[in-house]
Amino acid sequence: MNFVSVLDYSRSFFVLILTVIAGVAAVIALIHAAIQRPDAFPAVDRQSKVIWVSILVVATLFLWLFGLLGIFGIIGIVAVLVYLVDVRPRVDSIQNKKWFRKV
C-alpha cells in the first residue's frame, strides 16, 4: 500500500464521517420542524410548517442517498443549515423554547 492510496482512504473516510454528521443533523432538523406548532412558522415570517417539513424531508433524503459530494448533497446541506441557523432559533424563541426543552 503506497502513500497515495492511504491518502485516498483517509479522504474517503473523512467525507463519510462528514456525510453521516450532516445526515444526522438533517434528521434532527426534520424532527424539530415536525414537532413544532404550525402557527409558529408564519408568526416569525417564515414559510409554513408543511413547506419546511417537506424541504427537510427532501434534504434528508438527498444527504443520505447522495452524500455531500454533488449538487444534491450541497442542496441538502444548505437547506438544513438554513433551517438550523435561521428558522429554528426564531421558531423556538416565539414559543419560549430552547431546543427541545422549555425554558
C-alpha positions in Angstrom: 0.0 0.0 0.0 1.5 3.3 -1.0 1.2 6.8 0.4 -1.3 8.0 -2.3 -3.8 5.1 -1.6 -3.6 5.9 2.2 -4.5 9.5 1.4 -7.4 8.4 -0.7 -8.7 6.1 2.0 -8.3 8.9 4.6 -10.1 11.4 2.4 -12.9 8.9 1.7 -13.2 8.2 5.5 -13.3 11.9 6.3 -16.1 12.5 3.7 -18.0 9.6 5.0 -17.8 11.0 8.6 -19.0 14.4 7.4 -21.8 12.9 5.4 -23.0 10.9 8.5 -22.8 14.1 10.6 -24.8 16.1 8.0 -27.4 13.3 7.7 -27.9 13.2 11.5 -28.2 17.0 11.6 -30.8 16.7 8.8 -32.8 14.1 10.8 -32.7 16.3 13.9 -33.8 19.4 12.0 -36.7 17.3 10.4 -37.8 16.1 13.8 -37.6 19.6 15.3 -39.7 21.0 12.5 -42.3 18.2 12.7 -43.0 18.7 16.4 -43.4 22.5 16.3 -46.8 24.2 16.4 -47.9 25.1 12.8 -48.7 28.7 13.7 -45.1 29.4 14.9 -43.7 29.5 11.4 -45.9 32.2 9.9 -45.6 34.1 13.2 -41.8 34.6 12.5 -42.4 35.5 8.9 -41.1 32.1 7.5 -42.7 29.5 5.2 -45.4 27.3 6.7 -44.6 24.2 8.7 -45.7 21.9 5.8 -43.3 23.6 3.5 -40.3 23.3 5.9 -41.0 19.7 6.8 -41.2 18.9 3.0 -38.0 20.8 2.4 -36.2 18.9 5.2 -37.6 15.5 4.1 -36.1 16.1 0.6 -32.9 17.4 2.1 -32.5 14.4 4.4 -33.1 12.0 1.5 -30.6 13.9 -0.6 -27.9 13.7 2.1 -28.5 10.0 2.9 -28.8 8.9 -0.7 -26.2 11.1 -2.5 -23.9 12.2 0.3 -22.1 15.6 0.4 -20.4 15.3 -2.9 -22.5 16.5 -5.8 -25.2 19.1 -6.4 -27.9 17.2 -4.5 -25.8 16.9 -1.4 -25.0 20.6 -1.5 -28.7 21.5 -1.9 -29.5 19.2 1.1 -26.9 20.7 3.4 -27.8 24.3 2.5 -31.5 23.6 3.3 -30.6 22.0 6.6 -28.2 24.8 7.6 -30.8 27.5 6.7 -33.3 25.8 8.9 -30.9 25.2 11.8 -29.3 28.7 11.7 -32.3 30.9 10.7 -35.7 29.3 11.2 -35.2 27.1 14.3 -34.0 29.9 16.6 -36.9 32.1 15.6 -39.5 29.4 16.0 -38.0 28.4 19.4 -37.9 32.0 20.6 -41.5 32.7 19.7 -42.5 29.6 21.7 -40.2 30.3 24.6 -38.3 27.1 24.0 -34.6 26.3 23.9 -34.1 23.4 21.5 -36.3 20.6 22.8 -36.8 21.9 26.4 -39.0 24.6 27.7 -37.1 27.4 29.4 
